[in-house]
Structure formats: C-alpha cells, structure tokens
C-alpha cells in the first residue's frame, strides 16, 4: 500500500484558522508525553507549565511583558513575509536596536529630563533599521539571498553586543561582568502598573499590531505589498516597485525589532548585557506564522509563546527540568503547525500500485 | 443516446481501444461524463473539442496517467485496468504530449535511448535511422535537443514513440507548435503508420486538418461525446457547429481609416527576457488600426510585450507613445500616458489569483499609484461597472478571481482595461482558452475600441483570429519582425513559411525552400 499527498480542490477557510489552534493542542499533547518520559506526571507538568503562570495578576503581567518583544518583531516579520521578503534576522535587528538605544540611554545622567526615553526609543528603532538595511542593500545591489544574509547578521550582532559590554561600555564598578552600568531613570521605560514590570512597551506593541492591520486593510502601500507577495509578475504589470517594497518591508521590520530590543534594555533589564534576548527574534518567526500573519493572530500567538517562555522557567525551578524545554516546545509548535497546514491543503490518498 | 452509435463500426475485429462509460470528476467539475470511445486498428481518429471539453483527460485515462472514477477500458477486446503509463506502454499504447518531454542538454539519440531497454548505442542508432528513413522523419541523432526547432523536437518524440512499435499512438494537439509545411509532413508520417496497422488518435481543434487527415472524428463538448462523424463528409462550419454547439456569433466588420501614429517602435533590441530576445524590431501603429503579430510562441513575443508595456525598460526612444519617448518608463508611467496592456497569462500576471474582483479592479487603477489610503468603494464601483458592461458571470464582487471561468476572467480583464479608454492597447492572445461566445464578445470590444481611434497591437498564435482582427499583419520569428502585409494579401501557407523565418530570403517568398520547422 502506497500513499501520497494530493492537493485539495479547496481549502476550507475555517480549517485554515483552526490549524494553529490544532497545532497548539497537539504541542501540549506531545508535551505531556515529554513530561511522562522525564518521569513527571503530565498533569503536574501542565499545571506548572501553563496554569500556574496564569493564576495571579503578576503572572499575567509577566506574560504581557514577554509577549511585547514578540508582538513587535512578529508584526514587522508579517510585513516582510507577506511581501515575500524572507527576513529571518529579527534577532540581530533586535540586538543592534538594543545596542544603539542602550548607547543613547547611557548618555543620560540623573539630571536628564524624562523625555530622554523617547530618544532612546528612536535610536533603537534606527539601530534595528540600519541593521536590516544591510540585508536590503545586499539583496538589492548584489541579489544576495536575504535568508542567509539576515540570518548570518544575527551572529555578527551577537558578537557586537559581546564586544561593547566587555570593552568600551563595561561597567567599571561591575566586578568585570560583561554588562554596562544601569541606565539612569530618564532612560528607563515608564512602568504601566505599579507593582509589576509592565512598561509602556506593551502599549506600543498593541499600537504596532493596530498599525499593521491599518497598513494592509486601508493603505495603498499595503495593497502593493500584498500584490508583490502574491504575484510578483502582476506587480510588475501594475508598475509596483519590487525594490521599494523590499526596502520598505526590511526597514519597517528592522525598526520594529530594534524597538523591541530598546524596550527590553530600557525596560525589564535596565542595562546592556551580553544576553538580552532569549531568542525573541527567532520565536517571532513562529509567532508570525501561528498568527497567520494577521495582527490579532500575532497578539494571541505571542501570548502562547510567552507562556512557553515562562512555563519553561517555572518547570526548571519547580520541577528541575532542563530550560531547553522552552525551545523544544517552540520547535514542536512550529512542527505541528506545518503538519496541520499541510493537512489543510492536502489529503492522503492510498493507491494500489505506483504510477509512472 | 450514445453518440458512438451514429456511425456503424466494422465488427469483423475487436477495437484496438474501447472505452465505455468512462467518468472522471475533479471536485465539482466533470471532465468526462459517461464517455464511450473506441478506435479500430489502422484508424486515424480526430478528437475534436474546445479547450476544457475533456479530450486530454480522456486520453490521459487511456494512457494510464489518470484513473477514471467509473467505466471500463478494453484493449483488443481484453479488459485492461491501466494503472500507469508503463502499463500502457506494455499494452502497446504510446502518447506524444503537447509539452515535449525531452532533455534539452542531451542528444537526440540519448533522448530516444532513455525510454528503451538497454541496448548497444550502435544498434539503437541504426534502428533510429532505419525508422527515420521509413517515415521520412529526418533528424540528426547526434544533435543536442536545445538546438532543434519545435518541429524537429516533435519528430524526436514521434521517433521515440514509433520505435516501441505502438499499436495505438495518441497525440495531444500535435500541430499547435508547427508551421503548415511541418503539419503536412507530420500527417504523412501518421498515415504511413496507420497503413501498417497502428491506430492513431489525435486531439485537435483545427477543423481543416481534421477534415483533411482524419478518417473519423469524435466531437466532445463539456465532458460528453456529442458526435461521431466522418469529417471528410462535413464542411468546416458543420464541424464548428458540432464543436461549439451553436453558430458562432458573427463579428462586426467595417472599414476603418488609420489616423496618426500612436505607437512607434524603432530599432528595439532586447537581450534575453525568459530566454527570448528581440533583434532590431521596428514598426508603428496608427490611431484606429489593429496590427496583428503572428508567430509560434517562444519566438520573442514575451520580450516584445514586456518591452512595449514597460515591464522591462529599454532605450528611451526605442518606444514612442504619441511621439513621446517612453522606453525608459515603467508600466505605471506608460499607463498614465494612455497605454494599456492585456497579458497572455490571466492569473498571476493580469490578475492576482488570491484577490477579489474588487481588489483586482484596482491593480491597474491610477488611484493606487497616486494616493496613500485605499478607498474600498473605488474598487467596488470599478468592478461593478466591468461586470455589468461586459456580462461577466460572477456570484459576487468579493469572490476571488480564480473562481471565475477562463472566459469570464478574460472578459473581466479586457473590460477593466477597455473601460479606461486607452489610446494604445497591447493584447497578447486575447481569446486563448476562452469559449466561443466570450471570444466573439472580446473581439467585438476590440473593434469598438478601434472605431474610437485606439491603436491596437494583437499578438496571437491563432491565425484565424488574426485574419479576422488585423488591418495589417506582421510575423515574429526568432526575435525578428517580418515586413507588414494586409491579411487578404497573404495566404496561410505563406504565413506558415514566414513563421519559420522564411521572409528574409531575397527571392520571392513562395520560392523559398521549406524551413526546418
């Protein structure tokens, strides 16, 4: 008995939206197997992993805090992916945004006025955009593959931040740790709710999601990007510039990722260190696809992904499980999403004998 | 009534191929609806029908590529469950496809040897040469396929098929890429094969070649067999009626007076657009005239249209629009100056498959170039106007364009451009794969536009269409453009020779030797 995948005539629109939910359910099911394999009762594992983070206000605020950089990065990536620009270097853009924003933040003194924070944000967005512009330029000028270039620039960015916190910007009073001085109050993101770590950044992330919706639903440039992504030949026919779209998508996603980096260092971290992101830029790729490149989907998917981050930390401290669990859950989610999407678009056909 | 009963078939021997009650569905579409079809030994059967009538599906079932949902197939009286092309070949069935399946980088001999059991090269070569001589299929076994013309490539495919000594040979639109002299030669070969007992089925919608070469003609329409006739006893218009179901609508014909030059192309040179180039092309199109450009596809049409429409930019004075150099402008800028373009490929080029009729109305709308915000109502109003004025059958304006039938989508695209009152209109294959009613409607639109003073360029492979539409005819071959001719001053035979590049000879065109393709 042989089997093959046959494309369905029409994919049900409902199934397209249910696919991410099925993928999340399957990820949790596989997670249970994983817990059992490590000698922990699946029930207990799930409670620690996904229930405990959600029972307190503080838990929810932590969730929103972790979701913030994911939403920002994923919104930018959604613009790229819809335009058929495969930027997978949001992590690098986030780091460079943090470096440039952090550099501006370090200039503030205790006497600097509160408005300085706006400058920090602008600088971090500019930093991310500049880093993304390298990818855009190499692709535009030399037809370099943007997947490879943007990915490799992540590693360059990681070296860059290691260097600044070990070299020029190292805190002289920091006992040699690879980290900068703590930022002055003027450079820090305003706290939204007293008693939590939630900052203005979460509001900005929601605004970015709203702007993403506006871009594709209401603006001409969004329409042009969609056409370029769906049918490049039709775009050339219509006279929409592929080059302009490439630059627009990369600069925008770079700026948003940079902003996410700036908000991390000016928010919960409060200084530059060599490890400012637990892979937010990469996780945002999964978030963008689980969220169906749609703003509302991205916000929801970011919360799920944030839960995996927090759950992974809790599983480590409470159950003694390895912290790599978060990465495994992320990988499972992407795997199941791809599998579900394949099954939405295809059906399995069994045949008696091989053809051709 | 089963149409196969119309003509008595000899009962002395069992049919080579007998398909009965064959049904094949693709989702909601019925490609074959209880079709019965048979071929006797030594017969040449033409399978006639419009695009989408189900001819190719039926033959793919006979060749084992597609499995029917219902029905039986018998070969020489024995029921066979043909589940793969390999199985079909073992039963003595060979098929030559519209798209040739040859390796460009390999030689003719290597291509032929690939499909054969292992044998010494010299032995295969001698068999190929012997077969080629017998059927008059001259082709050099040592040449590489990428150097061959379409006609020569088809000869390689035929040789490969004949080498297996098939008892049934199926050809899918064998003449679509051939010049008239090559068509004659092809059928001479096929007749010879039929005389030695091979049954032949060829799919076609060219009426004259069916009348000339087929001994029987089976007509299909919307998945059913609707007639089974002796084509030699039919007129072309009778066959056309059988194929189309009703007399095609007459076209509005009237004399026109060409006005001033609207589009001027001078020494246009293009290097390699999708592998095709243009070599020093010059011509002009006047207001109120339709210029037709004939040619076998792949001879530079794509490059010409891309350069004229602005999808690729060229030397600025190589293309002039109303006297203004526009070669350096992109398609949107040329559109703003009154140029409109209807590409050959509907989905993915002229329209975006995943978008609605409304959104596709905006694709070539000037508002999407000029403003910042989308106005959903603009698209809706534009789409509604096109649908209403051009009789596009659509359930709603928010449905995706890929759900429209080929004819309706083409009407929608033509309507979208025509309603913008173009000064110059470029059209590539205006009625390709479109049903007869829509095709007539589209041609009438082009006539109306011409009457309104538009300068129109029509690039097409359908000679009948060009004869109907064009005031002046050019031929494009190998990236070069022939001198113009009035359609009534050039016969199809002569056009065929030109399509092989034959106009360039100094002596009168009739006297030129037949070109290779």
Boltz contact constraints between the chains, C-beta under 6 A:
constraints:
  - contact:
      token1: [A, 9]
      token2: [B, 27]
      max_distance: 6.0
  - contact:
      token1: [A, 218]
      token2: [B, 373]
      max_distance: 6.0
  - contact:
      token1: [A, 218]
      token2: [B, 374]
      max_distance: 6.0
  - contact:
      token1: [A, 219]
      token2: [B, 373]
      max_distance: 6.0
  - contact:
      token1: [A, 220]
      token2: [B, 368]
      max_distance: 6.0
  - contact:
      token1: [A, 220]
      token2: [B, 371]
      max_distance: 6.0
  - contact:
      token1: [A, 220]
      token2: [B, 372]
      max_distance: 6.0
  - contact:
      token1: [A, 220]
      token2: [B, 374]
      max_distance: 6.0
  - contact:
      token1: [A, 223]
      token2: [B, 374]
      max_distance: 6.0
  - contact:
      token1: [A, 227]
      token2: [B, 352]
      max_distance: 6.0
  - contact:
      token1: [A, 230]
      token2: [B, 352]
      max_distance: 6.0
  - contact:
      token1: [A, 230]
      token2: [B, 354]
      max_distance: 6.0
  - contact:
      token1: [A, 231]
      token2: [B, 348]
      max_distance: 6.0
  - contact:
      token1: [A, 231]
      token2: [B, 352]
      max_distance: 6.0
  - contact:
      token1: [A, 233]
      token2: [B, 348]
      max_distance: 6.0
  - contact:
      token1: [A, 233]
      token2: [B, 349]
      max_distance: 6.0
  - contact:
      token1: [A, 234]
      token2: [B, 349]
      max_distance: 6.0
  - contact:
      token1: [A, 234]
      token2: [B, 352]
      max_distance: 6.0
  - contact:
      token1: [A, 236]
      token2: [B, 311]
      max_distance: 6.0
  - contact:
      token1: [A, 237]
      token2: [B, 349]
      max_distance: 6.0
  - contact:
      token1: [A, 238]
      token2: [B, 363]
      max_distance: 6.0
  - contact:
      token1: [A, 238]
      token2: [B, 364]
      max_distance: 6.0
  - contact:
      token1: [A, 239]
      token2: [B, 330]
      max_distance: 6.0
  - contact:
      token1: [A, 239]
      token2: [B, 331]
      max_distance: 6.0
  - contact:
      token1: [A, 239]
      token2: [B, 332]
      max_distance: 6.0
  - contact:
      token1: [A, 353]
      token2: [B, 83]
      max_distance: 6.0
  - contact:
      token1: [A, 355]
      token2: [B, 84]
      max_distance: 6.0
  - contact:
      token1: [A, 356]
      token2: [B, 84]
      max_distance: 6.0
  - contact:
      token1: [A, 356]
      token2: [B, 85]
      max_distance: 6.0
